[in-house]
């Protein structure tokens, strides 16, 4: 029997519980505080776990993201920075 090309194979939709949102921030950042409100709301609504990381505590994150914070990662990939759109984050987590 011929195998179906990966291009045509459907993957099962991911459960929100299999996702992870990471908020990269620093203390005293008002945009970070605003982003956290959005991340907390969307993740709570969808049952998605989330974590935060502080660039002042991690040299690698600081070097990579210091000009962009806050940064939101979805499953380890950069989703957005500076301002977080509730609708866009919700769509990324439910698609």
N, C-alpha and C positions, 0 to 999 in steps of 0.2 A: 504494500500500500504506500502510495506517495505521501511524503510529509508536506504539510502546509508551510509555505514560506512564513517567516516571522513577521513579514510585512502585513500579511493578511490574518494572522492569528490575533484573536481578541484576548486582552488581558482582563482579568477580573478587576472590577473597581476596588480601590483600596478603601478599607474601613477607616473612618476618622481616627480610631484608636491606634491604627498602625502608622499614623503621621506624627511628626514632631515639629513644633514651631520653636525657633530659638530667637530671642530678642537680645541683640548685642547693644549694650548701652554703657553709659558712664554716670557716675554720681553728679548731681547738680545740673543735669541736662533736661530742660523743659520739653524739648521734642521727644526725648526718651520717655518721660512721664506720660505724654500724650499717646505715644505708640503703645505703651504698656496697657493703657486703658482699653485700646482697641483690641490688642492681642488677648487680654484677659476675657473680654466680652465674647469675641468670636470663638475662642477655644472653649470657653464654658458652654456656650450655646451648642457647639458641635461635639463636645466630649473629646476634644483633641488635647493631648498633653503639651505643655510648653515649659520652657526653661529660659532663664536669663543668664547672660554672661557679661561680666564687667571688663571693659578693655583696659581699665587701670590695673587689673589683676592678671592680665594675660598679654605678654609682650607680642606674641604672634598675632593675636586678634587686633591689638593696638596698631601694629605696623600695617596690617591689611585694611582695616576699616576706619581709622581715626578721622578721616575727612568725611565719612559718610554716615556716622551714627545719628540716630539709631538705625540699625540694620536688622531686617527680619529675614531669617532663613526658614525655608520650608523643606523638611527632610534633608537638611544640610546644604541646599542650594539657595543662593541669594534670591529672595523674592522682591524686596524693595528696600529703600533707604529714605531717610529724612522724615517723610510723612507716610503714614500707613492708612490705606483705604480699607475701611471695613468691608465693603462690597467685594473688592478685588481679593482680599485675603480669604474671605468666605468662599469665593468661587474657586480659588486655588486649592482649598482644602476639600471641596466637594466634587471637583471634576475628576 
